[in-house]
Amino acid sequence: MTLPTRPRPAVPPPPAGDVLILENFLPYRLNVLSAIVGHGFARLYSERFGISVPQWRVVAMLGQHGGQTSKEIGERTHMHKTMVSRAVGELERHGLVARELNRADKREAFLFLTDDGRRTYGEIVPLARDYAARLTAGLSDADRAAFDRIVEMLHARSGVVFALAREKDD
């Protein structure tokens, strides 16, 4: 089916200095790259293990750090508490995560991988490493080191820039 075309309104182009070339804008480029890379890896584990991106992040954090609270997972993964809560609930229903009340503060619980959760984590880790290796296969050791350094700098710098922007808005 062909959609009917409408004539475009006669609007003059913006002055050259006011144009943002989206494809060259760093936040856009990082977002697109993240979406493409993340989607590719997500297909691997979602098809095989039936878990979503937020669920994988919870499993990965618990596999790496052991028992944590939902709040700690949210802070480390930059996921909203609602998203963490939903992911944890699904993982509990699938028997991959268990909770244990914090004896010092009954309002919170520590989350742990169950035996099935540890098995799943153990099966996904080699997939993750292989996926990352295939992505970086064409990079030299110097390129990888430069990339890691740049990502760390951008990560640190983004926190500073975000804080400055918030101060400006206040």
Secondary structure, 3 states (H helix, E strand, C coil): CCCCCCCCCCCCCCCHHHCCCHHHCHHHHHHHHHHHHHHHHHHHHHHHHCCCHHHHHHHHHHHHHCCECHHHHHHHHCCCHHHHHHHHHHHHHCCCEEEEECCCCCCCEEEEECHHHHHHHHHHHHHHHHHHHHHCCCCCHHHHHHHHHHHHHHHHHHHHHHHHHHHHHC
